[in-house]
Amino acid sequence: MDRIEAMRVFVTVLDEGSLAGAGRRLGRSPAAITRAIAFLERHVGTQLLHRTTRSLRLSEAGERYAAACRRVLTELEEADMLAAGERAAPRGVLTLTAPLVSGARVLRPIVDAFLDQQPAVKARLMLMDRQVNLLEEGIDVALRIAHLPDSRLIAIRVGEVRRILCASPSYLAHRPPLVEPGDLSAHACVSLAQFEHDTWSFPPARGATAPRHVHIEPRLVVNSVEAAVASAVEGHGVTRVLSYQVADLVKKGQLTIVLADSEPPPLPVHLLTVEGRLSVAKVRAFVDFAVPRLKAEFARRACL
């Protein structure tokens, strides 16, 4: 069996989450998929997948091998595209990643519109709130909201967002005024479990150098931005989110921004790709298509 083709089968199994799913996607029998995995395991001399009737998970060696397979397949695809010439039409599978909320609300509609214009392109959009290694995980394009370290990635800035505190006007009408971060101790707070759920940090006060850390005792801790925002809209407390996540609600008057003078510096938003991938037609076409639309969308979602 051809090892490169077996690698493609292996990666497809991981993407689909099952041998049967990979078989349907590739148009192969379950037996053929099983043979391809067995071929790779014999070749590397170790088990790559732990399989039961109900689950499938990578072994420790399988995790390392999967990253290597994605890298090899990405580089082969890039070589094919380069050989086809710069005028080659966009085609193939475009793999993207983004944070859960910005991916669903901002990037996904742009991906849909791009696919409408490019019938020879398919896309995989993976939404997750962890930073992925684009090269190791075979990602073509990523949307990232964060300050970026120096790297080999090509980063195109498409906007910025603020980390804001907000609450409903009805809640604020019956609570002590919020003048400085320490006043939060007298307020109900709705926190996100994954982000500073019991301590909120703020820049130094005027004339000071040390950041301020305010301990809060949240009335509600959730692991979903949508849940935190809904609770705030319904008048149950103050929450801390990114500005683009509530911009429309602020403009409609359903939420009010508080302590704006104590906000940390804005976070940049970038579209990222690996150095060299812009020469691949599908990646270049998507970046050219997405950048102006992302800039317009993040500008629209700014909370003034």
VONULO-851868 format. One record per residue: residue in one letter; x, y, z of N, C-alpha, C in turn. Coordinates in steps of 0.05 Angstrom, whole numbers, padded with zeros to 5 digits, always signed. Layout:
AXYZXYZXYZ
...
# end
This chain:
M+00017-00024+00000+00000+00000+00000+00018+00025+00000
D+00009+00046-00014+00024+00071-00015+00022+00085+00012
R+00045+00093+00023+00046+00104+00050+00032+00131+00051
I+00036+00148+00030+00023+00174+00030-00007+00171+00030
E-00017+00152+00014-00046+00148+00013-00056+00138+00040
A-00040+00121+00053-00048+00111+00080-00048+00134+00100
M-00030+00153+00097-00030+00176+00114-00055+00192+00111
R-00064+00195+00085-00089+00210+00080-00113+00196+00093
V-00113+00170+00092-00134+00154+00105-00133+00159+00135
F-00110+00158+00147-00106+00162+00176-00116+00189+00184
V-00109+00210+00170-00118+00237+00177-00148+00240+00174
T-00159+00227+00153-00188+00229+00149-00203+00215+00171
V-00192+00193+00181-00204+00179+00204-00206+00198+00228
L-00184+00212+00233-00183+00231+00255-00203+00254+00251
D-00204+00264+00226-00223+00286+00221-00252+00278+00223
E-00258+00254+00215-00286+00244+00216-00293+00232+00243
G-00273+00224+00258-00278+00213+00285-00285+00184+00285
S-00284+00171+00262-00290+00142+00261-00280+00130+00236
L-00276+00104+00236-00269+00089+00212-00291+00090+00191
A-00316+00087+00201-00338+00087+00183-00342+00114+00169
G-00338+00135+00184-00340+00162+00173-00319+00167+00152
A-00295+00158+00157-00273+00161+00138-00280+00145+00112
G-00291+00121+00116-00298+00105+00093-00319+00119+00076
R-00339+00131+00088-00360+00145+00073-00348+00169+00058
R-00331+00184+00071-00319+00207+00059-00301+00200+00035
L-00286+00178+00038-00267+00170+00018-00278+00150-00003
G-00303+00141+00002-00315+00122-00016-00302+00095-00014
R-00294+00087+00010-00281+00061+00013-00295+00044+00034
S-00290+00018+00033-00303+00000+00052-00289+00003+00079
P-00303-00004+00101-00291-00004+00127-00266-00022+00128
A-00267-00044+00113-00244-00062+00113-00219-00049+00101
A-00224-00033+00080-00201-00019+00067-00189+00002+00086
I-00207+00016+00101-00197+00036+00120-00181+00022+00142
T-00191+00000+00151-00176-00015+00172-00149-00025+00162
R-00148-00034+00138-00123-00043+00126-00102-00020+00125
A-00112+00003+00117-00093+00026+00115-00081+00033+00142
I-00098+00033+00163-00088+00039+00190-00068+00018+00199
A-00075-00007+00194-00058-00030+00202-00031-00028+00187
F-00032-00020+00162-00007-00016+00146+00011+00004+00159
L+00000+00027+00167+00016+00048+00180+00027+00038+00207
E+00011+00024+00222+00020+00015+00248+00042-00006+00245
R+00041-00022+00225+00063-00041+00220+00088-00026+00211
H+00084-00005+00195+00107+00010+00185+00122+00024+00207
V+00107+00037+00225+00120+00052+00247+00127+00034+00271
G+00115+00011+00271+00121-00008+00293+00108-00003+00319
T+00086+00012+00319+00072+00017+00344+00043+00023+00338
Q+00026+00021+00359-00003+00026+00355-00007+00056+00354
L-00023+00065+00335-00029+00093+00331-00056+00100+00342
L-00075+00082+00341-00102+00087+00350-00111+00066+00370
H-00125+00075+00391-00138+00056+00409-00167+00055+00400
R-00177+00032+00392-00203+00030+00380-00221+00011+00397
T-00245+00020+00402-00265+00002+00414-00290+00004+00396
T-00311-00010+00403-00336-00009+00386-00349+00018+00388
R-00342+00034+00409-00356+00060+00412-00338+00084+00410
S-00312+00080+00412-00294+00104+00412-00268+00098+00397
L-00255+00120+00391-00230+00119+00377-00213+00142+00388
R-00189+00136+00397-00171+00158+00407-00142+00151+00399
L-00127+00172+00397-00099+00170+00390-00082+00160+00413
S-00063+00143+00407-00042+00136+00427-00023+00160+00429
E-00005+00159+00448+00015+00181+00450+00032+00182+00425
A+00040+00159+00415+00055+00159+00390+00038+00168+00366
G+00012+00161+00367-00006+00169+00346-00010+00199+00344
E-00009+00213+00367-00012+00242+00367+00012+00255+00353
R+00036+00245+00359+00060+00256+00345+00059+00249+00315
Y+00051+00225+00309+00050+00216+00281+00029+00231+00265
A+00006+00237+00278-00015+00252+00264-00006+00280+00257
A+00008+00293+00275+00018+00320+00269+00038+00319+00246
A+00055+00298+00245+00074+00295+00224+00060+00290+00197
C+00039+00273+00198+00024+00267+00174+00011+00292+00162
R-00001+00308+00179-00014+00333+00170+00007+00351+00157
R+00030+00353+00169+00051+00370+00159+00060+00360+00131
V+00065+00334+00129+00073+00322+00103+00052+00326+00082
L+00027+00321+00088+00006+00324+00068+00002+00353+00059
T+00005+00371+00078+00003+00400+00072+00025+00408+00053
E+00050+00399+00059+00072+00406+00042+00070+00394+00014
L+00059+00370+00012+00055+00357-00014+00034+00372-00030
E+00013+00381-00017-00008+00396-00031+00003+00422-00040
E+00020+00435-00023+00032+00460-00031+00050+00457-00056
A+00065+00435-00056+00082+00430-00079+00066+00426-00104
D+00043+00411-00102+00026+00407-00125+00015+00433-00136
M+00007+00451-00117-00005+00476-00125+00016+00494-00139
L+00040+00494-00127+00061+00510-00139+00068+00500-00167
A+00069+00473-00171+00075+00462-00197+00054+00469-00217
A+00029+00472-00208+00007+00479-00226+00008+00508-00235
G+00024+00524-00222+00028+00552-00231+00010+00571-00215
E+00018+00596-00215+00004+00616-00199-00024+00621-00209
R-00029+00614-00235-00056+00620-00245-00075+00596-00241
A-00067+00576-00226-00084+00554-00221-00109+00563-00206
A-00132+00553-00212-00157+00561-00199-00157+00549-00171
P-00168+00563-00151-00170+00552-00124-00186+00526-00124
R-00175+00506-00110-00188+00480-00108-00178+00466-00084
G-00192+00445-00076-00183+00429-00053-00197+00437-00028
V-00188+00426-00006-00199+00430+00021-00184+00452+00035
L-00198+00473+00043-00186+00495+00058-00192+00490+00088
T-00171+00488+00104-00175+00483+00133-00170+00508+00149
L-00190+00515+00165-00188+00540+00180-00194+00535+00210
T-00185+00553+00227-00192+00551+00255-00196+00579+00266
A-00212+00580+00287-00219+00606+00300-00230+00601+00327
P-00230+00621+00345-00243+00617+00371-00273+00612+00367
L-00285+00600+00387-00313+00591+00385-00332+00613+00376
V-00331+00636+00391-00351+00656+00385-00345+00672+00360
S-00320+00682+00357-00314+00697+00333-00315+00679+00308
G-00309+00654+00311-00310+00636+00289-00339+00632+00279
A-00357+00628+00299-00385+00624+00292-00399+00649+00282
R-00393+00671+00295-00408+00696+00288-00396+00712+00265
V-00369+00712+00264-00356+00730+00245-00344+00715+00221
L-00328+00694+00227-00314+00681+00205-00331+00662+00189
R-00349+00648+00202-00365+00628+00188-00382+00639+00165
P-00395+00662+00168-00410+00673+00145-00391+00681+00122
I-00367+00689+00128-00348+00696+00107-00339+00671+00092
V-00334+00650+00107-00327+00624+00094-00350+00615+00076
D-00374+00617+00085-00397+00609+00069-00398+00625+00043
A-00394+00651+00045-00395+00668+00021-00372+00661+00002
F-00349+00655+00013-00326+00648-00004-00332+00622-00019
L-00343+00602-00005-00349+00577-00018-00370+00580-00040
D-00388+00599-00036-00408+00604-00057-00394+00614-00083
Q-00372+00628-00080-00357+00638-00103-00337+00618-00115
Q-00329+00598-00099-00308+00580-00107-00319+00551-00106
P-00332+00542-00127-00345+00516-00126-00325+00492-00124
A-00299+00497-00131-00280+00475-00130-00266+00474-00103
V-00274+00491-00084-00262+00491-00057-00282+00480-00037
K-00272+00464-00018-00288+00455+00005-00273+00466+00030
A-00286+00467+00052-00274+00479+00076-00279+00462+00101
R-00260+00462+00119-00263+00451+00146-00257+00474+00165
L-00278+00482+00180-00275+00504+00200-00276+00492+00228
M-00254+00493+00242-00252+00481+00268-00252+00504+00289
L-00273+00504+00306-00276+00525+00326-00266+00515+00353
M-00247+00529+00364-00236+00520+00390-00222+00544+00403
D-00224+00545+00430-00211+00567+00445-00183+00559+00455
R-00169+00545+00439-00140+00540+00445-00124+00548+00420
Q-00100+00556+00425-00083+00563+00402-00071+00537+00390
V-00074+00534+00364-00064+00511+00351-00039+00517+00336
N-00022+00497+00332+00002+00500+00316-00006+00495+00287
L-00006+00517+00271-00017+00515+00244-00002+00494+00227
L+00024+00494+00230+00040+00476+00213+00036+00447+00222
E+00037+00441+00248+00035+00414+00257+00007+00403+00253
E-00013+00420+00254-00041+00410+00253-00053+00414+00225
G-00037+00422+00206-00046+00424+00178-00067+00445+00174
I-00065+00468+00187-00084+00490+00185-00074+00509+00164
D-00092+00517+00146-00085+00536+00125-00087+00565+00135
V-00109+00571+00150-00114+00599+00158-00126+00598+00186
A-00118+00617+00203-00129+00619+00230-00137+00648+00236
L-00159+00651+00250-00166+00677+00261-00158+00677+00290
R-00143+00697+00299-00133+00697+00326-00137+00724+00339
I-00147+00724+00363-00151+00749+00379-00131+00748+00402
A-00108+00761+00398-00087+00760+00419-00063+00776+00408
H-00045+00783+00427-00019+00794+00419-00003+00770+00410
L+00011+00773+00388+00025+00751+00375+00055+00751+00381
P+00066+00729+00388+00096+00727+00391+00108+00727+00363
D+00134+00734+00362+00148+00732+00337+00148+00703+00327
S+00143+00699+00302+00142+00672+00291+00145+00674+00261
R+00144+00650+00248+00145+00649+00219+00118+00652+00206
L+00098+00658+00223+00071+00661+00212+00068+00688+00198
I+00052+00688+00176+00044+00713+00163+00019+00722+00178
A+00020+00747+00189-00002+00758+00204-00013+00783+00191
I-00039+00783+00185-00052+00806+00173-00072+00817+00193
R-00067+00841+00202-00085+00853+00222-00112+00861+00210
V-00134+00852+00222-00160+00857+00211-00178+00873+00231
G-00167+00880+00254-00183+00895+00273-00172+00893+00301
E-00187+00903+00320-00181+00901+00348-00206+00899+00364
V-00204+00887+00388-00228+00885+00406-00219+00894+00434
R-00239+00902+00449-00234+00910+00477-00245+00890+00496
R-00233+00887+00519-00243+00871+00540-00259+00889+00559
I-00285+00886+00558-00303+00905+00571-00319+00893+00594
L-00329+00910+00612-00349+00903+00632-00375+00915+00624
C-00397+00900+00627-00423+00910+00619-00445+00898+00636
A-00467+00912+00637-00490+00902+00652-00515+00916+00640
S-00538+00906+00646-00562+00918+00635-00569+00944+00650
P-00582+00962+00636-00590+00987+00649-00608+00982+00673
S-00626+00962+00672-00644+00956+00694-00628+00947+00719
Y-00607+00932+00715-00590+00923+00737-00576+00947+00749
L-00563+00963+00733-00547+00986+00743-00565+01007+00757
A-00590+01009+00749-00607+01029+00761-00612+01024+00791
H-00609+01000+00800-00615+00994+00828-00590+00985+00844
R-00566+00991+00834-00541+00983+00847-00524+01007+00852
P-00504+01005+00870-00486+01027+00875-00470+01034+00849
P-00463+01059+00845-00448+01066+00821-00421+01052+00819
L-00413+01047+00795-00386+01035+00790-00368+01057+00780
V-00350+01066+00798-00332+01087+00792-00304+01077+00787
E-00296+01057+00803-00269+01045+00800-00272+01015+00805
P-00252+00999+00796-00255+00970+00797-00261+00959+00824
G-00252+00971+00845-00257+00961+00872-00287+00961+00879
D-00303+00977+00865-00332+00979+00870-00346+00953+00862
L-00333+00935+00847-00345+00910+00839-00352+00892+00863
S-00339+00897+00885-00344+00880+00909-00373+00883+00918
A-00386+00905+00910-00414+00909+00918-00434+00900+00897
H-00424+00886+00877-00441+00879+00854-00441+00849+00850
A-00464+00839+00838-00465+00812+00828-00449+00810+00803
C-00433+00789+00800-00417+00786+00776-00423+00759+00763
V-00421+00759+00737-00425+00735+00721-00398+00729+00707
S-00385+00707+00714-00358+00702+00704-00358+00679+00684
L-00337+00679+00667-00332+00657+00650-00311+00639+00663
A-00318+00613+00665-00301+00594+00679-00272+00593+00669
Q-00269+00597+00643-00243+00594+00631-00226+00620+00632
F-00237+00642+00641-00222+00668+00641-00226+00683+00667
E-00206+00682+00685-00206+00699+00709-00233+00698+00723
H-00243+00675+00730-00270+00673+00740-00274+00684+00768
D-00252+00687+00784-00255+00698+00811-00237+00722+00816
T-00221+00730+00797-00204+00753+00799-00203+00767+00772
W-00211+00792+00772-00210+00808+00747-00187+00828+00749
S-00171+00828+00729-00147+00845+00729-00152+00871+00712
F-00139+00892+00721-00142+00918+00708-00114+00932+00707
P-00111+00951+00688-00086+00965+00686-00081+00981+00712
P-00056+00990+00716-00050+01006+00740-00067+01031+00742
A-00072+01039+00766-00086+01065+00771-00067+01087+00763
R-00078+01110+00758-00062+01133+00750-00040+01139+00771
G-00016+01141+00762+00006+01146+00780+00019+01121+00792
A+00007+01098+00787+00017+01073+00798+00030+01057+00776
T+00044+01036+00783+00057+01018+00763+00047+00990+00764
A+00036+00981+00786+00027+00954+00789-00002+00950+00779
P-00007+00929+00764-00035+00924+00756-00053+00919+00780
R-00078+00925+00777-00098+00920+00798-00111+00894+00794
H-00113+00878+00815-00127+00852+00814-00150+00853+00834
V-00174+00852+00824-00198+00854+00841-00210+00827+00845
H-00211+00818+00870-00223+00792+00876-00254+00796+00876
I-00267+00778+00862-00296+00779+00861-00307+00752+00870
E-00332+00752+00879-00346+00727+00886-00370+00725+00868
P-00366+00713+00844-00388+00713+00825-00413+00699+00834
R-00435+00711+00828-00461+00697+00833-00465+00674+00814
L-00453+00676+00790-00456+00656+00770-00430+00652+00754
V-00422+00628+00751-00399+00621+00734-00408+00603+00712
V-00403+00611+00687-00411+00595+00664-00387+00590+00646
N-00389+00570+00628-00368+00565+00609-00376+00573+00581
S-00395+00591+00578-00405+00599+00552-00409+00629+00551
V-00398+00642+00531-00402+00671+00528-00431+00677+00525
E-00445+00661+00509-00474+00666+00504-00490+00666+00530
A-00483+00647+00548-00497+00646+00573-00491+00670+00591
A-00466+00678+00592-00458+00701+00608-00472+00726+00598
V-00473+00730+00572-00485+00754+00560-00515+00754+00566
A-00528+00730+00562-00557+00729+00567-00564+00735+00596
S-00547+00726+00614-00552+00731+00643-00550+00761+00648
A-00530+00774+00636-00527+00803+00640-00550+00818+00628
V-00558+00811+00604-00581+00824+00591-00606+00823+00608
E-00610+00800+00621-00634+00796+00637-00631+00808+00665
G-00609+00823+00670-00607+00838+00695-00596+00824+00719
H-00580+00803+00714-00570+00787+00737-00542+00795+00746
G-00529+00814+00733-00503+00822+00742-00485+00834+00721
V-00460+00839+00729-00440+00850+00711-00424+00827+00700
T-00418+00828+00674-00401+00808+00662-00378+00820+00647
R-00358+00804+00641-00334+00814+00627-00331+00797+00601
V-00333+00811+00579-00331+00797+00553-00315+00814+00534
L-00312+00805+00509-00299+00820+00488-00319+00838+00474
S-00311+00862+00466-00330+00882+00456-00346+00872+00432
Y-00334+00857+00414-00349+00849+00390-00372+00830+00397
Q-00370+00816+00421-00390+00797+00428-00416+00810+00437
V-00415+00835+00444-00439+00849+00454-00445+00875+00440
A-00430+00881+00419-00432+00908+00406-00461+00914+00398
D-00475+00895+00386-00502+00900+00377-00521+00905+00401
L-00516+00891+00423-00533+00894+00447-00528+00921+00460
V-00503+00931+00459-00497+00957+00470-00510+00979+00452
K-00508+00976+00426-00521+00995+00408-00551+00996+00411
K-00563+00973+00418-00592+00972+00422-00600+00982+00450
G-00581+00987+00467-00588+00996+00494-00594+00974+00514
Q-00590+00949+00506-00596+00926+00524-00573+00922+00544
L-00549+00931+00538-00527+00930+00556-00513+00957+00557
T-00501+00963+00579-00486+00988+00583-00457+00981+00591
I-00437+00993+00578-00410+00989+00586-00403+01005+00611
V-00389+00993+00630-00382+01006+00654-00351+01005+00658
L-00341+01023+00673-00312+01024+00679-00295+01025+00654
A-00304+01040+00634-00289+01041+00609-00262+01053+00613
D-00259+01071+00632-00233+01084+00637-00212+01064+00649
S-00222+01041+00658-00204+01021+00670-00199+00997+00653
E-00207+00999+00628-00203+00976+00609-00173+00972+00603
P-00165+00947+00600-00138+00942+00590-00136+00950+00561
P-00111+00952+00550-00108+00959+00522-00123+00939+00504
P-00132+00948+00480-00146+00931+00462-00129+00907+00453
L-00142+00886+00445-00128+00862+00435-00130+00863+00404
P-00107+00858+00390-00108+00858+00361-00121+00832+00351
V-00133+00834+00327-00144+00811+00314-00129+00807+00288
H-00119+00783+00283-00103+00777+00259-00115+00753+00245
L-00111+00753+00219-00114+00729+00202-00086+00718+00198
L-00082+00693+00204-00055+00681+00203-00054+00659+00183
T-00031+00656+00171-00025+00632+00154+00005+00627+00156
V+00013+00603+00149+00041+00595+00151+00056+00607+00127
E+00081+00615+00132+00097+00626+00111+00099+00606+00087
G+00094+00616+00064+00094+00600+00040+00066+00591+00031
R+00046+00591+00049+00020+00581+00041+00005+00601+00024
L+00013+00627+00025-00001+00646+00008+00004+00641-00022
S+00023+00625-00028+00028+00618-00056+00009+00597-00066
V-00006+00584-00048-00026+00564-00055-00052+00579-00063
A-00063+00572-00085-00086+00588-00097-00109+00590-00077
K-00118+00568-00065-00141+00569-00048-00136+00587-00024
V-00112+00587-00013-00105+00603+00011-00104+00633+00003
R-00090+00639-00019-00088+00667-00028-00116+00678-00034
A-00132+00662-00048-00159+00671-00055-00176+00676-00030
F-00174+00659-00010-00190+00664+00014-00180+00688+00029
V-00154+00691+00032-00143+00714+00047-00152+00740+00033
D-00149+00741+00007-00157+00765-00008-00187+00771-00004
F-00203+00750-00003-00232+00752+00000-00239+00760+00028
A-00226+00748+00048-00234+00751+00076-00224+00777+00089
V-00200+00786+00083-00188+00808+00098-00206+00833+00097
P-00215+00843+00074-00232+00867+00075-00258+00863+00089
R-00269+00839+00087-00295+00833+00101-00291+00831+00131
L-00269+00819+00140-00264+00818+00168-00259+00846+00180
K-00244+00863+00165-00240+00890+00174-00266+00905+00177
A-00284+00902+00158-00309+00916+00159-00327+00905+00182
E-00326+00879+00186-00343+00867+00207-00333+00875+00235
F-00307+00874+00240-00297+00882+00266-00301+00912+00271
A-00299+00928+00250-00305+00956+00253-00334+00961+00259
R-00352+00946+00247-00380+00948+00253-00387+00940+00281
R-00372+00920+00292-00377+00910+00318-00362+00925+00340
A-00350+00948+00334-00336+00963+00354-00357+00976+00372
C-00351+00976+00399-00368+00989+00418-00357+01017+00423
L-00370+01038+00415-00360+01065+00417-00366+01077+00445
# end
